[in-house]
């Protein structure tokens, strides 16, 4: 369960699950980027009532030890859909404003939703797991609208680098198969996992290690008739990669058994020599990354200065 918390971009501290003498017995502790802490308790069956006082005591001990702030809350993660008894127990207790309940499947759905939005939506998703007054529905609707809007915008942005761009208005090119793109991206993630710690998905194109130190933006292009490949490099990706200890902009090439894992510092240093485009729908700007083959078949990054930068030193088999 704590792994789902990590996928939701919490800093997670695993609990004891089976308990230990003189230790605080919560199942997990999730910390968000705004200083809010969630004490997590997992229940797989509703055969017995939840002892809210026990769970609340975990929270109190964590507050007393200065490990979490007094504004922290409790999240009960349950494995069953029928939790009416538990819900009544929470509503009728003095802990009603500190406790919320979520099912395992709903938590998984939040993870799937999170894998398309940007960081602004992550904060909104985190808000859903914090107790708040919901007699008035405006806040819930605002959260849902923001997440959906961000998901749509970022999905459009991240997809834009994986469709063939129409350079000639008289010629229509078909979109690269999503299955082909997905297969290549999966192969790249697996190969990076042999070199670095395993990577988990942050969004459609962004991946990072559990400690967020290793980061990768993985994008795929189909080969154009003249032999070149085209990609978009988004400013958000540049910022994401720059915040890790190791950042990689990885170019997958349909039809080639190789990819190019370009270090963040190298890529960032070339931005001033790349052309910039704006997505007509989302109005978000991105850098154009054009990769052309040389006479010997090796690929080079073409800059708007007229210089071609070889990529061979970044090559990895996939």
C-alpha positions as CSV (number, residue, x, y, z in Angstrom):
1,X,0.0,0.0,0.0
2,X,2.8,2.4,0.8
3,X,4.1,1.9,-2.8
4,X,0.8,3.5,-4.0
5,X,1.7,6.5,-1.8
6,X,5.1,6.8,-3.4
7,X,3.4,6.7,-6.8
8,X,1.3,9.6,-5.6
9,X,4.5,11.5,-5.0
10,X,4.4,11.4,-1.2
11,X,7.6,10.9,0.8
12,X,6.7,7.6,2.4
13,X,8.0,6.0,5.6
14,X,6.9,2.3,5.9
15,X,5.3,1.2,9.1
16,X,5.6,-1.9,11.1
17,X,2.3,-3.6,10.1
18,X,2.6,-6.3,12.8
19,X,3.6,-4.0,15.6
20,X,6.6,-3.9,17.9
21,X,6.9,-3.3,21.6
22,X,7.3,0.4,22.5
23,X,7.1,1.4,18.8
24,X,4.4,3.4,17.1
25,X,2.2,1.0,15.2
26,X,1.0,2.9,12.2
27,X,1.2,1.1,8.8
28,X,2.7,4.0,7.0
29,X,3.4,7.7,7.1
30,X,2.9,9.9,4.0
31,X,4.4,13.4,3.8
32,X,3.4,15.8,1.0
33,X,5.4,18.7,-0.4
34,X,3.4,21.2,1.6
35,X,4.2,19.9,5.1
36,X,1.0,17.9,5.6
37,X,1.4,14.4,7.0
38,X,-1.0,11.5,6.7
39,X,-0.9,8.6,9.1
40,X,-2.0,5.5,7.1
41,X,-3.7,2.5,8.6
42,X,-4.6,-0.5,6.3
43,X,-7.6,-2.7,7.0
44,X,-8.3,-5.7,4.8
45,X,-11.5,-6.8,6.4
46,X,-14.5,-5.2,8.1
47,X,-15.1,-8.2,10.4
48,X,-14.2,-6.1,13.4
49,X,-14.8,-2.5,14.3
50,X,-11.8,-0.1,13.9
51,X,-10.4,1.1,17.2
52,X,-10.2,4.8,16.2
53,X,-8.6,5.6,19.6
54,X,-5.7,3.3,18.9
55,X,-5.1,4.9,15.4
56,X,-5.5,8.4,16.9
57,X,-2.9,7.5,19.5
58,X,-0.4,6.7,16.8
59,X,-1.0,10.1,15.4
60,X,-0.7,11.8,18.8
61,X,2.6,10.0,19.5
62,X,4.0,11.1,16.2
63,X,3.0,14.7,16.9
64,X,4.5,14.5,20.4
65,X,7.8,13.2,19.0
66,X,7.8,16.2,16.6
67,X,7.8,13.9,13.6
68,X,4.6,15.3,12.2
69,X,2.7,18.6,12.7
70,X,-0.6,18.9,14.7
71,X,-2.4,19.6,11.4
72,X,-1.8,16.0,10.2
73,X,-4.6,13.6,9.5
74,X,-5.4,9.8,9.3
75,X,-6.2,7.8,6.2
76,X,-7.8,4.4,6.6
77,X,-7.2,2.3,3.5
78,X,-9.7,-0.6,3.2
79,X,-9.9,-3.6,1.1
80,X,-13.7,-4.0,0.9
81,X,-16.3,-1.9,-0.8
82,X,-19.0,-2.3,1.9
83,X,-17.6,-0.1,4.7
84,X,-20.9,1.5,5.9
85,X,-20.2,0.4,9.5
86,X,-16.8,1.9,9.5
87,X,-18.1,5.1,8.0
88,X,-20.7,5.4,10.6
89,X,-18.2,4.8,13.3
90,X,-15.9,7.6,12.0
91,X,-18.8,10.1,11.6
92,X,-20.0,9.4,15.1
93,X,-16.7,9.7,16.8
94,X,-14.6,12.7,18.1
95,X,-12.1,11.9,15.4
96,X,-14.5,12.6,12.5
97,X,-12.5,15.7,11.4
98,X,-9.2,13.9,11.5
99,X,-10.0,10.7,9.6
100,X,-10.9,9.7,6.1
101,X,-11.5,6.3,4.5
102,X,-10.6,5.2,1.0
103,X,-10.8,1.8,-0.8
104,X,-7.8,0.2,-2.3
105,X,-9.3,0.3,-5.8
106,X,-10.1,4.0,-5.5
107,X,-6.5,4.6,-4.4
108,X,-5.3,2.7,-7.5
109,X,-7.5,4.9,-9.7
110,X,-5.9,8.0,-8.2
111,X,-2.5,6.7,-9.1
112,X,-3.7,6.1,-12.7
113,X,-5.2,9.6,-12.8
114,X,-2.0,11.1,-11.4
115,X,0.1,9.6,-14.2
116,X,-1.2,12.2,-16.7
117,X,-1.4,15.5,-14.7
118,X,1.4,17.8,-13.9
119,X,2.7,18.9,-10.4
120,X,-0.2,21.4,-10.0
121,X,-2.7,18.5,-10.2
122,X,-0.7,16.4,-7.7
123,X,-1.4,19.0,-5.1
124,X,-5.1,18.8,-5.9
125,X,-5.0,15.0,-5.7
126,X,-3.3,15.2,-2.3
127,X,-6.1,17.5,-1.1
128,X,-8.7,14.8,-1.7
129,X,-7.0,12.6,0.9
130,X,-7.1,15.3,3.6
131,X,-10.3,15.8,5.7
132,X,-12.3,18.9,4.8
133,X,-15.8,20.1,5.2
134,X,-17.9,19.0,2.2
135,X,-21.5,20.3,2.9
136,X,-20.7,22.8,0.1
137,X,-19.4,21.0,-3.0
138,X,-17.4,23.9,-4.6
139,X,-14.1,22.6,-3.4
140,X,-14.6,19.1,-4.7
141,X,-15.7,20.3,-8.1
142,X,-12.7,22.7,-8.3
143,X,-10.3,19.8,-7.5
144,X,-12.0,17.6,-10.1
145,X,-12.0,20.3,-12.8
146,X,-8.4,21.3,-12.2
147,X,-7.2,17.7,-12.4
148,X,-9.2,17.0,-15.6
149,X,-8.0,20.2,-17.2
150,X,-4.3,19.6,-16.4
151,X,-4.6,16.0,-17.5
152,X,-6.0,17.0,-20.9
153,X,-3.4,19.7,-21.4
154,X,-0.4,17.6,-20.4
155,X,-1.6,14.6,-22.4
156,X,-1.9,16.8,-25.5
157,X,1.6,18.1,-24.8
158,X,3.2,14.7,-24.2
159,X,1.5,13.2,-27.2
160,X,2.6,16.0,-29.5
161,X,6.2,14.6,-29.7
162,X,4.9,11.2,-30.7
163,X,2.9,12.0,-33.8
164,X,4.3,12.8,-37.2
165,X,4.3,16.5,-37.8
166,X,3.0,17.6,-41.1
167,X,5.7,19.7,-42.8
168,X,4.1,19.7,-46.2
169,X,0.5,20.9,-46.1
170,X,-0.3,18.7,-49.2
171,X,0.7,15.5,-47.4
172,X,-1.0,13.9,-44.5
173,X,1.0,11.5,-42.3
174,X,-0.5,8.8,-40.1
175,X,0.0,8.9,-36.4
176,X,2.5,6.5,-35.0
177,X,0.8,3.5,-33.4
178,X,0.3,3.9,-29.7
179,X,1.2,0.2,-29.2
180,X,4.5,0.7,-31.0
181,X,5.3,3.7,-28.9
182,X,4.4,1.9,-25.7
183,X,6.5,-1.1,-26.5
184,X,9.6,1.0,-27.3
185,X,9.1,3.1,-24.1
186,X,8.7,-0.1,-22.0
187,X,11.9,-1.5,-23.5
188,X,13.8,1.7,-22.6
189,X,12.5,1.7,-19.1
190,X,13.6,-1.9,-18.6
191,X,17.0,-1.2,-20.0
192,X,17.5,1.8,-17.8
193,X,16.5,-0.4,-14.9
194,X,19.5,-2.6,-15.5
195,X,21.8,0.5,-15.2
196,X,20.0,2.5,-12.5
197,X,17.5,1.7,-9.7
198,X,14.1,0.6,-11.1
199,X,12.1,3.5,-12.5
200,X,8.3,4.1,-11.9
201,X,6.0,6.1,-14.0
202,X,5.3,9.7,-13.0
203,X,3.3,10.6,-16.1
204,X,3.0,9.3,-19.7
205,X,6.6,10.2,-20.6
206,X,8.2,10.9,-17.2
207,X,9.8,8.3,-14.9
208,X,11.8,8.4,-11.7
209,X,13.4,6.2,-9.1
210,X,11.7,5.7,-5.7
211,X,14.0,8.3,-4.1
212,X,13.4,10.7,-7.1
213,X,17.2,11.0,-7.6
214,X,17.2,9.2,-11.1
215,X,14.8,10.8,-13.6
216,X,14.1,10.2,-17.2
217,X,11.9,11.8,-19.9
218,X,11.3,9.1,-22.5
219,X,9.9,10.1,-25.9
220,X,9.5,8.2,-29.2
221,X,9.5,9.2,-32.9
222,X,8.7,7.5,-36.1
223,X,11.2,7.8,-38.9
224,X,10.4,10.4,-41.5
225,X,10.7,9.8,-45.3
226,X,14.0,11.7,-45.4
227,X,15.4,9.6,-42.6
228,X,15.2,12.1,-39.7
229,X,13.4,11.8,-36.4
230,X,11.5,14.6,-34.7
231,X,10.8,15.1,-31.0
232,X,9.4,17.8,-28.6
233,X,11.3,18.8,-25.4
234,X,9.0,20.5,-23.0
235,X,10.2,23.2,-20.5
236,X,8.5,21.2,-17.7
237,X,10.6,18.2,-18.7
238,X,13.7,20.2,-18.5
239,X,12.8,21.4,-15.0
240,X,11.8,17.9,-13.9
241,X,15.1,16.4,-15.1
242,X,17.2,19.2,-13.6
243,X,15.8,18.5,-10.1
244,X,17.3,15.0,-9.9
245,X,20.8,13.8,-9.2
246,X,20.7,12.1,-12.7
247,X,18.5,13.3,-15.5
248,X,18.1,11.7,-18.9
249,X,16.3,12.8,-22.0
250,X,15.8,9.5,-23.8
251,X,15.0,9.4,-27.5
252,X,13.4,6.2,-28.9
253,X,13.5,5.6,-32.6
254,X,10.9,3.5,-34.4
255,X,12.7,1.0,-36.6
256,X,16.0,1.1,-34.7
257,X,17.1,-1.3,-32.0
258,X,18.7,1.6,-30.1
259,X,17.8,4.7,-28.1
260,X,19.8,7.7,-27.0
261,X,20.0,8.6,-23.3
262,X,21.1,12.2,-23.3
263,X,22.3,13.7,-20.0
264,X,20.3,16.6,-18.7
265,X,23.3,19.0,-18.5
266,X,24.2,18.3,-22.2
267,X,20.6,18.8,-23.4
268,X,20.0,21.9,-21.3
269,X,23.1,23.5,-22.7
270,X,21.7,23.2,-26.3
271,X,18.3,24.9,-25.6
272,X,19.3,28.3,-27.0
273,X,20.2,26.6,-30.3
274,X,16.8,24.9,-30.7
275,X,13.8,26.3,-32.4
276,X,10.6,26.7,-30.3
277,X,7.0,25.9,-31.2
278,X,3.7,26.4,-29.6
279,X,0.9,23.8,-29.3
280,X,-2.1,25.3,-31.1
281,X,-4.5,23.7,-28.6
282,X,-2.8,24.1,-25.2
283,X,-0.8,27.2,-26.1
284,X,2.2,25.6,-24.3
285,X,5.6,26.0,-25.9
286,X,8.2,23.3,-26.5
287,X,11.6,22.9,-28.1
288,X,11.9,21.2,-31.4
289,X,14.5,18.4,-31.4
290,X,15.4,17.2,-34.9
291,X,17.7,14.2,-35.3
292,X,19.3,13.5,-38.7
293,X,21.4,10.7,-40.0
294,X,24.9,11.3,-41.3
295,X,26.4,9.6,-44.3
296,X,27.6,6.7,-42.2
297,X,24.1,6.2,-40.6
298,X,24.9,7.7,-37.2
299,X,22.4,10.2,-35.8
300,X,23.1,13.8,-34.9
301,X,21.1,16.6,-33.2
302,X,20.7,19.4,-35.7
303,X,20.9,22.9,-34.1
304,X,19.6,26.1,-35.6
305,X,23.2,27.3,-35.8
306,X,23.9,24.9,-38.6
307,X,25.9,22.6,-36.3
308,X,25.1,18.9,-36.1
309,X,25.9,17.3,-32.7
310,X,26.7,13.6,-32.8
311,X,24.6,11.4,-30.4
312,X,26.6,8.2,-30.7
313,X,28.1,8.5,-27.3
314,X,24.6,8.4,-25.7
315,X,23.5,5.3,-27.6
316,X,22.0,2.3,-25.8
317,X,20.6,-0.9,-27.2
318,X,16.9,-1.6,-26.6
